[in-house]
Amino acid sequence: MSRSRTGCFGSLVRLVVVLALCGAGLLVTIAVFAPWAYYLGGKFHFLPYWQGWGTMKAKSGGEYVVYLSMQPGSPTRLGSAYLNGDAYICTPRHVRIRLKMNALMGRNLGRSTEGQAISVHMYNRTLSRAINPVSRPSINLRGRWTGNSIEMTDGGSIYQEFLADGSLNRGKLPAARDTLPVTINGGTMSGFDAACGGMR
């Protein structure tokens, strides 16, 4: 029995070592092909990852809180910096919607993202296509990095995807209007949760 336990322990150790080497290899690959990923938000961090949240106020008076978390996707996509991750939007009705997120920045980035343009696309992945065939809500944000923040506008996405009372628009999309500004500041999911729960 002791040999069996030792054998299991040895296999576990080997698995941990292999996973650690794979993780280290991935970090090195990102450092070579996407060094900017370690400087998202203006400062060096060990993991190539960034998260933040911000609040936008609709013309109807309701507030929407947006959370983004992002890391580099494939090293290059058409020569541009490509990111993916998760997002959440909290509606004026305190409904939290989990979204898929991808983003695109410019070509040939160095270590700094300061002043770099970024476009973010968020879409619903939590419902089946039979229920939600157009992946609503679909939110587009465009802006630029400023320190540990991204200053963005929504291009009218909120107006199109949500009704005036904050409920999801399941009908025909109107023409985009009422472009809303939002600043996504570096922050954690707990900050987003508090902001969502504290909305009035």
LUMKE-746965 format. One record per residue (C-alpha): residue in three letters; z, y, x. Coordinates in steps of 0.05 Angstrom, whole numbers, plus 5000, padded with zeros to 4 digits. Layout:
% residues N
   res     pz     py     px
   ALA      Z      Y      X
...
% end
This chain:
% residues 200
   res     pz     py     px
   MET   5000   5000   5000
   SER   5016   5047   5057
   ARG   4947   5035   5087
   SER   4915   5050   5020
   ARG   4954   5115   5014
   THR   4935   5134   5085
   GLY   4862   5119   5071
   CYS   4864   5163   5009
   PHE   4898   5218   5047
   GLY   4847   5214   5103
   SER   4790   5219   5053
   LEU   4822   5279   5021
   VAL   4830   5313   5089
   ARG   4756   5300   5105
   LEU   4736   5328   5038
   VAL   4777   5391   5049
   VAL   4746   5399   5119
   VAL   4676   5391   5092
   LEU   4689   5442   5036
   ALA   4719   5491   5086
   LEU   4658   5484   5132
   CYS   4611   5494   5074
   GLY   4649   5556   5052
   ALA   4649   5584   5122
   GLY   4574   5570   5128
   LEU   4561   5607   5063
   LEU   4602   5668   5087
   VAL   4563   5669   5152
   THR   4496   5664   5115
   ILE   4516   5723   5071
   ALA   4538   5763   5132
   VAL   4469   5753   5163
   PHE   4425   5765   5102
   ALA   4469   5811   5060
   PRO   4520   5847   5105
   TRP   4527   5901   5052
   ALA   4563   5850   5008
   TYR   4625   5857   5052
   TYR   4624   5933   5043
   LEU   4614   5939   4968
   GLY   4658   5997   4946
   GLY   4655   6032   5015
   LYS   4705   5991   5055
   PHE   4703   5924   5090
   HIS   4734   5865   5053
   PHE   4736   5792   5076
   LEU   4703   5764   5013
   PRO   4633   5789   4993
   TYR   4656   5808   4923
   TRP   4670   5870   4882
   GLN   4701   5883   4813
   GLY   4715   5944   4772
   TRP   4718   5973   4702
   GLY   4707   6037   4665
   THR   4708   6069   4596
   MET   4651   6101   4557
   LYS   4659   6141   4494
   ALA   4606   6136   4440
   LYS   4582   6196   4400
   SER   4614   6162   4339
   GLY   4682   6170   4374
   GLY   4693   6097   4391
   GLU   4709   6075   4462
   TYR   4678   6016   4500
   VAL   4711   5988   4562
   VAL   4664   5953   4611
   TYR   4686   5904   4666
   LEU   4639   5880   4722
   SER   4649   5829   4777
   MET   4593   5817   4826
   GLN   4573   5779   4889
   PRO   4506   5769   4924
   GLY   4459   5721   4892
   SER   4400   5693   4931
   PRO   4395   5729   4999
   THR   4333   5766   4979
   ARG   4295   5776   4914
   LEU   4229   5810   4925
   GLY   4260   5841   4987
   SER   4315   5875   4946
   ALA   4390   5864   4944
   TYR   4406   5819   4885
   LEU   4475   5807   4855
   ASN   4502   5766   4798
   GLY   4568   5753   4765
   ASP   4607   5763   4701
   ALA   4620   5822   4656
   TYR   4661   5838   4594
   ILE   4655   5892   4543
   CYS   4712   5911   4497
   THR   4690   5944   4433
   PRO   4727   5997   4392
   ARG   4749   5939   4348
   HIS   4785   5908   4407
   VAL   4735   5851   4409
   ARG   4723   5825   4480
   ILE   4653   5798   4492
   ARG   4640   5758   4555
   LEU   4573   5772   4586
   LYS   4529   5748   4643
   MET   4513   5801   4694
   ASN   4458   5811   4746
   ALA   4443   5872   4787
   LEU   4390   5898   4834
   MET   4395   5948   4891
   GLY   4344   5974   4941
   ARG   4309   5943   5001
   ASN   4333   5936   5072
   LEU   4405   5955   5060
   GLY   4452   5960   5119
   ARG   4527   5955   5115
   SER   4538   6016   5071
   THR   4522   6020   4997
   GLU   4543   6093   4993
   GLY   4493   6132   4950
   GLN   4452   6069   4937
   ALA   4419   6062   4869
   ILE   4438   6001   4828
   SER   4414   5975   4761
   VAL   4458   5926   4721
   HIS   4436   5881   4664
   MET   4489   5848   4621
   TYR   4474   5799   4565
   ASN   4512   5752   4520
   ARG   4516   5680   4544
   THR   4574   5655   4500
   LEU   4534   5638   4438
   SER   4479   5587   4428
   ARG   4407   5610   4422
   ALA   4407   5585   4350
   ILE   4461   5635   4333
   ASN   4444   5690   4382
   PRO   4370   5682   4400
   VAL   4363   5751   4432
   SER   4427   5747   4474
   ARG   4461   5806   4441
   PRO   4491   5850   4462
   SER   4444   5866   4519
   ILE   4469   5926   4559
   ASN   4433   5961   4616
   LEU   4468   6008   4664
   ARG   4436   6049   4719
   GLY   4469   6092   4771
   ARG   4492   6100   4843
   TRP   4550   6079   4887
   THR   4600   6134   4903
   GLY   4656   6107   4946
   ASN   4693   6053   4908
   SER   4659   6072   4842
   ILE   4591   6067   4809
   GLU   4570   6127   4768
   MET   4524   6102   4714
   THR   4490   6115   4647
   ASP   4474   6064   4593
   GLY   4404   6087   4574
   GLY   4421   6084   4501
   SER   4441   6010   4503
   ILE   4508   6020   4467
   TYR   4474   6059   4411
   GLN   4423   6003   4402
   GLU   4469   5943   4406
   PHE   4529   5968   4366
   LEU   4537   6001   4298
   ALA   4576   6065   4289
   ASP   4639   6026   4270
   GLY   4636   5986   4335
   SER   4610   5921   4305
   LEU   4551   5885   4337
   ASN   4483   5904   4310
   ARG   4451   5840   4286
   GLY   4391   5875   4254
   LYS   4330   5910   4281
   LEU   4344   5951   4343
   PRO   4335   6026   4334
   ALA   4301   6070   4386
   ALA   4347   6084   4444
   ARG   4386   6149   4442
   ASP   4455   6178   4456
   THR   4456   6159   4529
   LEU   4528   6150   4551
   PRO   4558   6162   4620
   VAL   4608   6113   4650
   THR   4642   6109   4717
   ILE   4660   6039   4739
   ASN   4719   6046   4786
   GLY   4741   5990   4832
   GLY   4795   5952   4794
   THR   4820   5885   4769
   MET   4813   5846   4705
   SER   4886   5862   4689
   GLY   4868   5936   4689
   PHE   4811   5922   4641
   ASP   4857   5881   4596
   ALA   4907   5937   4593
   ALA   4853   5988   4577
   CYS   4824   5944   4523
   GLY   4891   5931   4491
   GLY   4910   6005   4495
   MET   4849   6034   4462
   ARG   4860   6074   4399
% end
